[in-house]
Amino acid sequence: MGFATFHVICSERGFQGRIEPPFRVVVNLSEAMPVNQFEQLSSPKWWFETIVEPNFEEYCSDRFSRRKAVNAIVTTYHFWERLYHFQNQVSSPPRKPSRESADLFRDKLIQARPHLGVLRDVTDAVKHQLRTRKGSKYSPTDSFIATSSTGVTATTPDGLEIGDTGLLVEAVLKDVIAYWREQLD
C-alpha cells in the first residue's frame, strides 16, 4: 500500500512525514526543529519551568478553579515520568525503560514525598472518576468523585480540598513543587 504525505507547521518550521497503514505516523523530528531545541524539549528542567510551574502558578492565582486544579495536579504528578525517562536517556549506557523500573522509581519518590502519592490518587480519580489504584490509602467512601471528575469534592474558605482528606490542593501542590525543585537543583 502507498502512503499519504502531509505537511504540518511546527513552530516556525514544518516537517514532512507520511502515514502508513494501519495509521502509523512516521515523522523525522530532526527536520521539525533544531537539535538543540529538541534536546531542550526533552529536558526535565525545561518541562518543569514551561509546563508544570505555570500550571501551578495559574492554579494559585485562582484557587477555586477545578479546571486549573486538575491541570496543575496532573502535570505536577506526571513530572516524575519526565525525570525517569531523562535519567534513562542520560545514563551510560542508556537504559531501556520498563514498567517495573518505572514503578520502582515512582514508588521511591512517593516514599520520599508522600504528597506525591496523594497527587497520584487524584490523577487516577480524574482519569477514572474513582480512585481505582490498588494500595490507595483512602476508603471506598472517600473514593467517590464529584461529577466534575476532579477528585476535588469540597470547597473551603481557603481553597479546594482533596476528597475528604482535609488536605488543600494548594498545600499538596506546593509541597510536591518544592520537591521537584530540589530534584532539579
Order of alpha helices (4+ residues) and beta strands (2+ residues): beta-beta-beta-alpha-alpha-alpha-alpha-alpha-alpha-beta-beta-alpha
